[in-house]
Amino acid sequence: MPRHARGFDTDAAFAHLTKRDRKLGTWMKRIGAIEPDPRWRKSFDPVDALARAILYQQLSGKAASTIVGRVEAAIGSNRFHCDTLGRIDDAGLRACGVSGNKTLALRDLALRESRGEIPDLRRMSTMHHDDIVAALIPVRGIGRWTVEMMLMFRLGRPDLLPVDDLGVRKGAQVVDKLDEMPTPKELVERGERWGPYRTYASLYLWRIADFGSQAKEPTKRSQE
């Protein structure tokens, strides 16, 4: 069974995209090369990453970080998985600031891990990214976007295009000088020429969206 490498050749991706798409290429040359993400080579626990993604949903980074710190202190560990999450009851999670919906999501994640339903890094290395998405989105509170962020920022898969992401859609709008953001379906079609490096194209579309809105700070995304 073939194994998927973590990360990809960003120099090759830069050359491919600037050659295949003149409009995007102009922006890429203006921004400069985006270096490989060092997290592509670092080991991590997918269950822990998903739990943190759940806790960070719909909160500012500072507020979420505070809640995560409280939960870590309560369970006596900086790793979230079925065993450590079992050290705290629902009332304890609420006391840490975890909402009811997020508590249910964490419980579902832990239960699925205990059943062996959450693939570990070794299993993920032999899975196509669509299969990883299919395996993880049944978890309560975990949508396709959250899994795509893990695939891009932690696993370094080269060909992800999160078409539901507003930043990616906004970046595409700026590149093509459109009056409105492209729909997800339109972005799928637009992104055909970016394969097999749609992940690298997405990194630039986020930068372009931030640049276009003159954002003071780049938009934070799950897994960052």
N, C-alpha and C positions, 0 to 999 in steps of 0.2 A: 504494500500500500504506500503510495507516494507521501512524503512528508512536506509540509509547507514551511518554508523558511520564515523566520521572524524578521521583517524588515525587507528592504529592497534597495537597489542601486539608484540613489536620488540623482546622480549625474546622468544616468541613462534616461530616467524619467524626465528630467529637465530638457534634455536634447529631443526626446520624442515629442513632448507636448509643444515646445516652441516651434518645432517643424510642422506638426499636424494642425495647429490652430494659431493663425497669425494674430487674431485679436487677443486671445489669452496670452500668447507668447510675448506680446508687447508689454503687457502688465508684468509678466514673470521677469522679464529682463529689467524692468524698472525697479521691481522689489528686490531682485537678486535671489541667489540660491537659498532654499530652505534646507538646512542640514538634517541628517538623519536624527530621529528622536532616540536619545540614549535608553529610553524605557523599552525599546524594541528588543534589547538584549537582556533585560532584567527579568528574573523569575518573579512571578506573582501568583496569588491565589485567586482564581476567577470568582469564587464564592465571596471572598472578602471584597473584591472590587465591585461586585454587584450589590452587596450590602451597602457599601459606601455610596454607590450611585443612587440607591433608594433613599438614603438619608439626606443626600444633597438636593433631591428633587424639590423644585419650587421654593428654594431658599437662597439667600445670598451666601456667598462663600464663607463669610465670617460667622453668620448664624449657624450654618451647617457644621462648620468646624468646631464650634462650641459644643453642639449637641453630640457630635461624634466623640469628642473628648470626654464628655460626661459618661457616655455609654462604655467607652474603653475603661474608664476608672471603675465603673460599676461591675463590669465582668472580669476585671483584673487582667486584661489582655488587649493588645493592639491588633489582634486578628479576629475577624468575624467569621465564624462558621457554626455548624449545628451544635457542637459541644460548648463553645463559649457563649453563644446566644442562649443556650439552655440554662445558663447560670443566673439569668434575670427574668423575672416574670413581667407580665404586661403592665402592671402598675408601676414597676420599676422603670420600664422603658418610657412610660408617660411622664414619670417624674424627671426623666432626663430631657424631656421636651419632644419626644418622638410622638407623632400624631397617631391616631387610631388606625388610619389606613396604612401608614408606613409600618406600624407594628404587625398588622396582618400580613403585609408583604414580606417582612423579615421572617415571620414564622413559616410562611409558605416556602421561602427560599431554603430555610434550614431543613424543613421536612423533605423537600425534594433532594437536597444534598444527602440526607441520611438514607434515602432510597437509591442513591447512585444515579440520579437523573441529571445531575449537573456535570458535564464533562470537565476533566481536569486539563492541565496544559498538555500533557502527553497525548491525550485523546484528541484535543483540539488541533494538534499539529498534523493529524492525518485527515482532518475534516475540511470540506469545502466551506467557505464562509457562509453560504446560504444554509448549510446544514447546522452550523453553529447558531445562527439566528433562530432556526426552527426549534432547536433544542432548548433555547433560553427564553423565548418570548412567552411560553406558557406560565412562567413564574409571575405571580401577581406583582404588579408595579413595574415590570420590566417590559419595555416596548422595543420595537425594532431599532429606534434611534439609539437607545442606550447600548444595545449590543453592537451596533455599528461603531460607536465611539470606542468601545473596548477593542474591536477588531482593528481599528485604525491606529489608535494611540498606544495600545499595549501590545497587541500581537503584530503590528506592522504589516497587515495585509495590504497589498498594493492596489487593489482594484475595487475599492468601495466608493460609492457615490451616494451620500445620504440625501436623497432628493426631497425629503420632508423637512430638512433643516432650513430655517429661514435665512440664516447667514449664507449658506451655499446658494440658495435661490437669489438672494440679494446680490451676491457677488456676480452671478451669471447675468443678472439684470444690468449691472454696471458695465461688465465686459461688452455686452451686446447693445448697450445704450437703448434699453427697452423702456417703454412707459410704465410697464408693470412687471412684477416678478414673474418668471416663467412658472407654469404649473409643474408639479412633480412629473407628470407624463411628458411634458415638453422638455424638462431637464434630462429625463432618461434618454430621449432622442438626441438632445444636444450633446450629451456626454458620450455618445457612441465613439466619437473620434478620439476621446481621451484614453480609452482602454489600450493597454492593460494597466494604466497608471491613474485611474480615476481618484484614488486616494490622494495622490500628490496634487492633482488638479483641485481637489476639494480644499486642501491646505491653502492654496493660493486664493481660491474664491472667498474663504473666510478673511484672509488678509485684505483682499480687495474690498469686501463689504465694510470692514472696519475702517479702511482708508476712505472709502466713499462717504461714510457717515461722519468722518472726522472724530471717531470715538477716541476718548481720552485713554481708555484702556481696552485692549483686545477682549472680545467676548470670551468668557470662560465656558468650557464645554465639559460634559461628563468625561471622567478619566484624566482630565488635565490637572 
